[in-house]
């Protein structure tokens, strides 16, 4: 999928999720909604879900796809890398990622992003796998970062479609 087409799709999904998340009362229900919409609208997403940071462990939360690892080994794998770096991690080929946790051998590439509450504390990680290598790039990172912001923030505002594109959070009239 070309980047401009991919970005346009993400913008439409973001707008759909923004509307859906205003109807969802809890971060957990928002995560479930986000996982379902992304998984079913992005054809290359093989596993789409959240790992919740609970008492120092990353435990599986709402997801779509095959059965997941229930608890991820501490400080190992792509999800923990996102927590430790406090930033998105794109892995073009998981076979080259030291310490990769393989919950399903069909997973070939991965992107993870920390999910933060309003105070900036990491509460979860969005984890997305694909069956093919090199499926994620900076467009995925940029747009998924906007999407995960909906989990803990009241979604209101609009997308500014300028050369770099950005979300502005402002009261809607």
C-alpha contacts under 8 A as a table, 3 or more apart, distances in Angstrom:
res1	aa1	res2	aa2	distance
1	X	5	X	6.57
1	X	6	X	6.01
2	X	5	X	5.39
2	X	6	X	6.01
3	X	6	X	4.90
3	X	7	X	5.93
3	X	139	X	6.69
4	X	7	X	5.08
4	X	8	X	6.13
5	X	8	X	5.13
5	X	9	X	6.25
6	X	9	X	5.13
6	X	10	X	6.25
6	X	139	X	7.57
7	X	10	X	5.01
7	X	11	X	6.18
7	X	139	X	6.44
7	X	140	X	7.88
7	X	143	X	7.30
8	X	11	X	5.11
8	X	12	X	6.40
9	X	12	X	5.21
9	X	13	X	6.23
10	X	13	X	4.92
10	X	14	X	5.91
10	X	143	X	6.34
11	X	14	X	4.98
11	X	15	X	6.22
11	X	143	X	7.59
11	X	159	X	7.68
12	X	15	X	5.20
12	X	16	X	6.23
13	X	16	X	4.98
13	X	17	X	5.96
13	X	37	X	7.65
13	X	38	X	7.58
13	X	41	X	7.98
14	X	17	X	5.03
14	X	18	X	5.91
14	X	146	X	7.70
14	X	147	X	6.01
15	X	18	X	5.04
15	X	19	X	6.41
16	X	19	X	5.33
16	X	20	X	6.28
17	X	20	X	4.90
17	X	21	X	5.76
17	X	33	X	7.68
17	X	34	X	6.68
17	X	37	X	7.65
17	X	147	X	7.68
18	X	21	X	5.24
18	X	22	X	6.41
18	X	150	X	6.90
18	X	155	X	5.61
18	X	156	X	7.34
19	X	22	X	5.48
19	X	23	X	7.17
19	X	155	X	7.73
20	X	23	X	5.46
20	X	24	X	6.77
20	X	33	X	7.63
21	X	24	X	4.94
21	X	25	X	7.86
21	X	30	X	5.71
21	X	33	X	7.53
21	X	150	X	6.99
21	X	151	X	7.79
21	X	155	X	6.89
22	X	25	X	7.64
22	X	154	X	6.94
22	X	155	X	6.13
24	X	27	X	7.98
24	X	29	X	6.01
24	X	30	X	5.90
25	X	29	X	6.88
25	X	30	X	7.60
26	X	29	X	5.30
26	X	30	X	6.30
27	X	30	X	5.00
27	X	31	X	6.12
27	X	151	X	5.15
27	X	152	X	5.84
28	X	31	X	5.07
28	X	32	X	6.32
28	X	62	X	7.37
28	X	151	X	7.86
29	X	32	X	5.05
29	X	33	X	6.24
30	X	33	X	5.06
30	X	34	X	6.07
30	X	150	X	7.57
30	X	151	X	5.56
31	X	34	X	5.09
31	X	35	X	6.03
31	X	49	X	7.78
31	X	50	X	7.04
31	X	62	X	6.27
31	X	151	X	6.26
32	X	35	X	5.25
32	X	36	X	6.18
32	X	49	X	7.90
32	X	62	X	4.97
32	X	63	X	6.65
33	X	36	X	5.23
33	X	37	X	6.15
34	X	37	X	5.31
34	X	38	X	6.01
34	X	147	X	7.81
35	X	38	X	5.39
35	X	39	X	5.89
35	X	48	X	5.62
35	X	49	X	5.28
35	X	50	X	7.63
35	X	62	X	6.95
35	X	63	X	5.68
35	X	64	X	6.29
36	X	39	X	5.25
36	X	40	X	6.17
36	X	48	X	7.80
36	X	63	X	7.25
36	X	64	X	6.17
37	X	40	X	5.44
37	X	41	X	5.92
38	X	41	X	5.26
38	X	42	X	5.73
38	X	45	X	7.69
38	X	48	X	7.23
39	X	42	X	5.81
39	X	43	X	7.38
39	X	45	X	5.68
39	X	46	X	7.31
39	X	47	X	7.13
39	X	48	X	5.65
39	X	64	X	6.39
39	X	65	X	7.91
40	X	43	X	6.80
42	X	45	X	5.71
43	X	46	X	7.97
44	X	130	X	5.82
44	X	131	X	7.32
44	X	135	X	7.60
45	X	48	X	6.48
45	X	128	X	6.52
45	X	129	X	5.98
45	X	130	X	5.10
45	X	131	X	7.81
46	X	65	X	6.32
46	X	107	X	7.42
46	X	128	X	7.34
46	X	129	X	5.45
46	X	130	X	4.81
46	X	131	X	6.18
47	X	63	X	7.43
47	X	64	X	5.95
47	X	65	X	4.67
47	X	66	X	6.79
47	X	127	X	7.76
47	X	128	X	5.55
47	X	129	X	5.03
47	X	130	X	6.89
48	X	63	X	5.59
48	X	64	X	5.32
48	X	65	X	6.57
48	X	126	X	7.62
48	X	127	X	6.00
48	X	128	X	4.55
48	X	129	X	6.61
49	X	61	X	6.95
49	X	62	X	5.72
49	X	63	X	3.78
49	X	64	X	6.12
49	X	126	X	5.80
49	X	127	X	5.47
49	X	128	X	6.50
50	X	60	X	6.33
50	X	61	X	5.13
50	X	62	X	5.74
50	X	63	X	6.15
50	X	124	X	6.45
50	X	125	X	5.43
50	X	126	X	4.57
50	X	127	X	5.85
51	X	58	X	5.48
51	X	59	X	5.20
51	X	60	X	4.44
51	X	61	X	5.14
51	X	62	X	7.81
51	X	79	X	7.86
51	X	124	X	5.43
51	X	125	X	5.18
51	X	126	X	6.65
51	X	127	X	7.34
52	X	57	X	7.77
52	X	58	X	5.32
52	X	59	X	5.17
52	X	60	X	6.15
52	X	61	X	5.81
52	X	123	X	6.20
52	X	124	X	4.22
52	X	125	X	6.53
53	X	56	X	6.23
53	X	57	X	5.53
53	X	58	X	4.66
53	X	59	X	6.52
53	X	122	X	7.46
53	X	123	X	5.29
53	X	124	X	5.11
53	X	125	X	7.71
54	X	57	X	5.23
54	X	58	X	6.32
54	X	59	X	6.89
54	X	123	X	7.81
57	X	71	X	6.89
57	X	72	X	7.18
57	X	73	X	7.98
57	X	74	X	6.80
58	X	71	X	5.67
58	X	72	X	5.55
58	X	73	X	7.93
58	X	74	X	7.71
58	X	80	X	7.83
58	X	124	X	7.64
59	X	70	X	5.69
59	X	71	X	4.47
59	X	72	X	6.60
60	X	63	X	7.86
60	X	68	X	7.13
60	X	69	X	6.91
60	X	70	X	5.14
60	X	71	X	6.28
66	X	104	X	7.81
68	X	103	X	5.96
68	X	104	X	7.79
69	X	72	X	6.61
69	X	103	X	5.50
72	X	76	X	7.51
72	X	77	X	7.82
72	X	101	X	7.70
73	X	76	X	5.71
73	X	77	X	7.74
74	X	80	X	7.03
75	X	80	X	5.31
75	X	81	X	7.08
75	X	84	X	7.82
76	X	79	X	7.87
76	X	80	X	5.86
76	X	81	X	7.19
76	X	99	X	5.56
76	X	100	X	6.90
76	X	101	X	7.17
77	X	80	X	5.67
77	X	81	X	6.31
77	X	97	X	7.98
77	X	98	X	7.63
77	X	99	X	5.25
77	X	100	X	4.37
77	X	101	X	5.15
78	X	81	X	4.91
78	X	82	X	6.42
78	X	89	X	6.92
78	X	91	X	7.86
78	X	100	X	6.36
78	X	101	X	7.57
78	X	110	X	7.80
78	X	111	X	7.80
78	X	112	X	6.69
79	X	82	X	5.24
79	X	83	X	6.59
79	X	112	X	5.85
79	X	113	X	7.71
79	X	125	X	6.39
79	X	126	X	7.98
79	X	127	X	6.76
80	X	83	X	4.97
80	X	84	X	6.06
81	X	84	X	5.09
81	X	85	X	5.92
81	X	89	X	7.08
82	X	85	X	5.25
82	X	86	X	5.53
82	X	87	X	5.35
82	X	88	X	5.58
82	X	89	X	5.70
82	X	112	X	6.15
82	X	113	X	5.90
82	X	114	X	5.91
82	X	125	X	7.38
83	X	86	X	4.97
83	X	87	X	7.10
83	X	114	X	6.04
83	X	122	X	7.20
83	X	125	X	7.39
85	X	88	X	7.88
86	X	114	X	6.39
86	X	122	X	7.90
87	X	113	X	6.19
87	X	114	X	6.23
88	X	111	X	7.11
88	X	112	X	5.54
88	X	113	X	4.30
88	X	114	X	6.62
88	X	141	X	6.67
89	X	111	X	5.60
89	X	112	X	5.28
89	X	113	X	6.56
90	X	110	X	6.07
90	X	111	X	4.51
90	X	112	X	6.71
90	X	136	X	6.57
90	X	137	X	6.99
90	X	141	X	7.89
91	X	94	X	5.95
91	X	97	X	7.12
91	X	109	X	5.65
91	X	110	X	5.16
91	X	111	X	6.17
91	X	134	X	7.61
91	X	136	X	7.72
92	X	108	X	7.75
92	X	109	X	5.04
92	X	110	X	6.74
92	X	133	X	5.53
92	X	134	X	4.19
92	X	135	X	6.78
92	X	136	X	6.83
93	X	96	X	5.79
93	X	97	X	7.16
93	X	108	X	5.63
93	X	109	X	4.87
93	X	110	X	7.62
93	X	133	X	5.17
93	X	134	X	6.41
94	X	97	X	5.10
94	X	100	X	6.50
94	X	107	X	7.61
94	X	108	X	5.51
94	X	109	X	5.35
94	X	110	X	6.93
94	X	133	X	7.95
95	X	98	X	7.95
95	X	100	X	7.44
95	X	108	X	7.26
97	X	100	X	5.56
102	X	105	X	6.01
102	X	107	X	7.55
104	X	107	X	5.91
105	X	108	X	7.73
106	X	131	X	5.62
107	X	110	X	7.63
107	X	129	X	5.81
107	X	130	X	5.60
107	X	131	X	4.84
107	X	132	X	7.33
108	X	129	X	7.17
108	X	130	X	5.92
108	X	131	X	5.04
108	X	132	X	5.17
108	X	133	X	5.14
109	X	129	X	5.77
109	X	130	X	5.32
109	X	131	X	6.80
109	X	132	X	6.22
109	X	133	X	4.91
109	X	134	X	6.09
109	X	135	X	6.39
109	X	136	X	7.43
110	X	127	X	7.27
110	X	128	X	5.65
110	X	129	X	4.44
110	X	130	X	6.28
110	X	135	X	7.78
110	X	136	X	7.05
111	X	127	X	6.02
111	X	128	X	5.41
111	X	129	X	6.69
111	X	136	X	6.60
111	X	141	X	7.73
112	X	125	X	6.46
112	X	126	X	5.41
112	X	127	X	4.51
112	X	128	X	6.38
113	X	125	X	5.47
113	X	126	X	5.18
113	X	127	X	6.80
113	X	141	X	7.80
113	X	144	X	7.76
113	X	145	X	7.04
114	X	122	X	6.13
114	X	123	X	7.62
114	X	124	X	6.03
114	X	125	X	4.46
114	X	126	X	6.40
115	X	122	X	5.59
115	X	123	X	5.80
115	X	124	X	4.96
115	X	125	X	5.35
115	X	126	X	6.78
115	X	148	X	6.02
115	X	149	X	7.14
115	X	151	X	7.59
116	X	119	X	7.52
116	X	120	X	5.17
116	X	121	X	5.13
116	X	122	X	4.34
116	X	123	X	5.51
116	X	124	X	7.07
116	X	149	X	7.46
116	X	152	X	7.12
117	X	120	X	5.33
117	X	121	X	5.55
117	X	122	X	6.58
117	X	123	X	6.45
117	X	151	X	7.91
117	X	152	X	5.21
117	X	153	X	7.53
118	X	121	X	7.54
118	X	152	X	6.24
118	X	153	X	6.58
122	X	125	X	7.87
126	X	148	X	7.51
130	X	133	X	7.34
130	X	135	X	6.64
132	X	135	X	6.38
134	X	137	X	7.72
136	X	139	X	7.81
136	X	140	X	5.94
136	X	141	X	7.78
137	X	140	X	5.45
137	X	141	X	6.48
138	X	141	X	4.91
138	X	142	X	6.02
139	X	142	X	5.18
139	X	143	X	6.07
140	X	143	X	5.35
140	X	144	X	5.74
141	X	144	X	5.32
141	X	145	X	5.98
142	X	145	X	5.34
142	X	146	X	6.74
143	X	146	X	5.21
143	X	147	X	6.37
144	X	147	X	4.80
144	X	148	X	6.06
145	X	148	X	5.37
145	X	149	X	6.39
146	X	149	X	5.24
146	X	150	X	7.24
146	X	167	X	7.15
147	X	150	X	5.64
147	X	151	X	7.85
148	X	151	X	5.60
149	X	152	X	6.42
149	X	153	X	6.20
150	X	153	X	5.23
150	X	154	X	6.73
150	X	155	X	5.80
155	X	169	X	7.59
156	X	169	X	5.87
156	X	170	X	6.14
156	X	171	X	5.96
156	X	172	X	6.33
157	X	167	X	7.45
157	X	168	X	5.75
157	X	169	X	4.36
157	X	170	X	4.43
157	X	171	X	5.70
157	X	172	X	5.62
158	X	167	X	6.02
158	X	168	X	5.73
158	X	169	X	6.69
158	X	170	X	7.35
158	X	172	X	7.78
159	X	165	X	7.31
159	X	166	X	5.94
159	X	167	X	4.53
159	X	168	X	6.28
160	X	165	X	5.72
160	X	166	X	5.38
160	X	167	X	6.00
160	X	168	X	7.06
161	X	164	X	7.54
161	X	165	X	4.76
161	X	166	X	6.81
162	X	165	X	4.75
162	X	166	X	7.41
